[in-house]
Structures are given as structure tokens and as C-alpha cells.
């Protein structure tokens, strides 16, 4: 089976895919919100955000000073395009899969 156009190996791991999905739903997200939502440690989230940033998929902005300093993360236009393309590629893969009845297997009996 060939991989559809738009499938992105960088986005595909579950943690990055979840992070991209959260970022796609908002203009900017606070690091603390992402950390809590993804149930990641600071260092694990930082690594994932850095990977996306290095690929040009995310932008990192720091605001405030001292204890009031906040880190914000946003998808870049390139990141949004990559995420949309990856989601479409996943849809294509799912739609290619035969349905259970088309594959000749009927529903399982339960006892």
C-alpha cells in the first residue's frame, strides 16, 4: 500500500500529532495548557515543541518577565498546511480500508 501524499512522518507520532491538533484549534496556546492537556513533563513537551519549531511548524513566543513569564506556542502557516495535509492523508488511508462486510467477515457472535 502506498502512503498518500501529505503523510508527514514528523507529525505522525502520537504525542506530536496530539500537540499539532491542539495547536490547530487555537491561534496561540500557553505552554502550561499544552503540558496539562498532553500530560507531559516540561522537558518532554519542550523537546516536542522544539522539534516542531526546528521543522518550521511551530513558533515559540515568550512574554512577560520574572515569575509572570509565559511561553506561547502557535502553528506557523507551514505547520497548519502540514497538519491539514497529514489529516487528509490519514483520512485517505482509513477510507481505503475495506469494511468488515466487504472483506467477507461477518459480525462476531457474542455469548
N, C-alpha and C positions, 0 to 999 in steps of 0.2 A: 504494500500500500504506500503510495506516495504521500508525502506531507504537503498539505495545502499551502499555497502562498500566504505569507503573513504570519505563519507559525514562528514564534520567537523563542528560541532556547533560553535566552537570558531572562525572559519574563516567566517562563513555564514553571519553574519550581514553585511549590505551593505557597511558601512564605512571600516570595516576590509577587506572585500572581495576586494574592490577597492584598498586599500592600498597594499594588497598582490599582486594584479595584476600589480600595478606599480613597486613594488619591484622585481617581477618575470621577468620584462622586462629589468632589468639592474643589474650590479654587485653591485654597491653602489649608493644610492640616497641621496642628501642633504636634510636635514630637511626642509629647506626653499622651495625647489622644491616640496616636498610632501605636505607641508602646502598649497601652492598656488594651486597645482593640485587638491587636495581634498577639497579645500575651507573650511579649518578647522582653528580654533584658535590654538595658540601654546599649550594651555593646553589640548584641545580635542585631538590633534594629539599626544601629549606626552603620554596621557593616553592609546591611541590605540597602540602606539609603545611599551610602557611598557608592555601591556597585551601580545603582540606577543613575546616580549623578554622573559617574565617570562615563557611562554609556550615552549621556546626553538626554536621558529620560526623565530626570528629576532635577529640580532646582532647590537649593537649600538657602534659607534666609534666616539670619539671626537678628532679633530685635530686642531692645531694652538693654539694661545694664545691671550688673551685680546679681542679686537674688531674683530680680524681675526679668532676667534674660530668658527669652523664648526662642526655640528653634522651630521654624516653619518649613514645611516641605510642600512642593507643588509639582505636578506633572508639567513638563515642557510641551510645546506643540508636537515635537518629535515623539515624546513619550506617549502622548494621547493617541497619536496616529499608530504607534507600535502596539499599544494596548488594544485599540479598536481592531486592528488587523489580526492580532492574536486571538481575540474573542471570536472573530468571524471564522478564522481557521479552525478553532475548536468546534464551532457550530457545524462546519462542513464535515469534520471527522465524525461527529455524532450522527449527522444526517446520512452518512454513508453506511452506517452500521445497519444490518438487516434487522427487521423487527423479529420478535420471537416466533410469531406465527409464519412469517415469510421464510424463516430458517428451518421450518419443518418441526420445530419443537413446540409442543402444546404447553398449556399451563401445568404446573406441577400439582399433583394431588397432595392435599394435606390431611393428616389423620388426627 
